């Protein structure tokens, strides 16, 4: 993304006065969620401020946690170490098997291919790592399951469910409350820049015609 575009987006967010995800009037996080669901064909999106946070959300959303063994796609050593810290035993997905989640890592070079990459996914949950777009750690959990989405969101401090109840102090879904919540919420500033980068990600036109 051009520096002018980045400056425009940052100015818009900063002048709005909404720079934290706990603000009711924030529009950047919902905007990125809508774009990701549209590009991936998934019904729901939960945003996280790191790849590992999204992996945690993807598994916790399916009720997987300490003591469970999960099949995962090939991933980096840091992510495997984090999953081990959560108490999960991991095994690499066998050829032809279905992992607990699919994983797509976006960069400025392949961002235009998100629909294509998402279409290849077979797992019930898709993790999209947005960090490679260049605006800071960011990731999303995409799913068609309302239950998976709700549990993933509830894992975050000041996620969607906290924003509904923090003003009234009334817990609407007590069964969803996890034993521990994590500061996984994504900044509207990063969300706005990631959304702009994805919006501008257009596949270069194919060259055609004879050369003279």
Number of C-alpha atoms within 10 A of each C-alpha: 16 9 8 9 14 17 11 12 17 18 12 14 19 12 9 12 11 19 17 13 21 18 13 10 10 17 16 22 20 16 14 25 21 16 15 25 19 13 18 21 15 20 16 21 26 31 29 29 23 20 23 22 25 25 28 23 30 29 21 20 24 18 14 16 17 14 11 12 14 19 16 20 18 13 10 8 9 10 15 18 14 15 20 14 11 14 14 19 17 16 14 13 15 11 6 6 13 16 21 22 23 23 23 16 17 21 18 16 11 16 21 20 15 18 15 11 18 20 12 9 18 14 15 18 26 25 27 25 24 29 20 18 22 16 16 17 19 27 29 28 34 29 25 16 15 13 14 24 23 20 23 30 28 25 26 25 17 21 24 18 20 19 15 15 14 12 8 8 9 11 14 12 11 8 8 16 15 14 6 9 14 14 13 24 24 22 21 25 22 25 27 22 25 25 22 16 23 23 14 15 18 12 11 7 6 5 6 6 5 5 4 3
